């Protein structure tokens, strides 16, 4: 494995990295690797595939047409 040394990290960024590492119960080094992986290794999803999945999910959900009258009646249901 390669070694990387990062110099002149702004104090606020170092503090945030240290806090994030503590939250995730990792060393600062492992947290930095995790952050780099999220940014650099993430694969981009094909927009056409994503839209196809969204359309398929929408097709499975029954449509509910709510009118103002229906909502008003539901809101007032059970009120004296």
N, C-alpha and C positions, 0 to 999 in steps of 0.2 A: 504494500500500500504506500501511496505517496504521502508526504508530509507537507503541510501548508502552514506558513506563519503569516499572521495578519498583524500589521503594525498600524499604529495611530488610529485605533478604533475610538470614535467619539464616546465620551463617558456615558452619555444618555443611552446610546446604543448598547454599550457593554452592560449597563445596568439592566436594560430590558432583556438582553440575552440571558443574563444571570437569573433574572426572575422567571423567565420562560423555562429555563433548564430546571429550576427548582419545582415549578408547577408540574412538569412532566417527569420529575424524578430522574433527570439525566445529568451527566456532566456538561459543562459549558461546551466542551469539544463535540460531544454527541449531539447536543442541541444545535450547534452551528452546522453540523453535517446534515441533520434533519431539515433545517431551514433551506440549505442549499439544494437538497434533493427535491423539496417541494417546488422550488422555483425552476430548477434546471432539468429535472428528470420527468416532470409532468408531461404526459402525452396529451396532445390536443384532440378533442373529440370532433368527429366529422359533423358539421352542422346539419347535414341532411339526415344522418342517423339519429341525431338528437331530436330533430323536429318530428321524425317518424315515430319515435318513442313517445313524445308529448302527444301527438295526434292519437296514437293508440290508447294512451291513458285517458284522454278526454272522451274517446268513444266508449270506454267502459263505464264512465260515470254517467248516471242518468241525469238528464237535464231537468232543472227545476225552474219553472217560470213563475216568479213571484210578482204579483201585482200589488199596487198600493193598497187596494181593497183587502186583499188577503193578509198583508202584513198588519194593517190596522186592526182587522178582526182578530188576528192571533195575539196582538199586543193587548187588546182589550178583553180577551177571553178570560172569564172568571172574575172580572172586576165588577163590583156592584154598580 
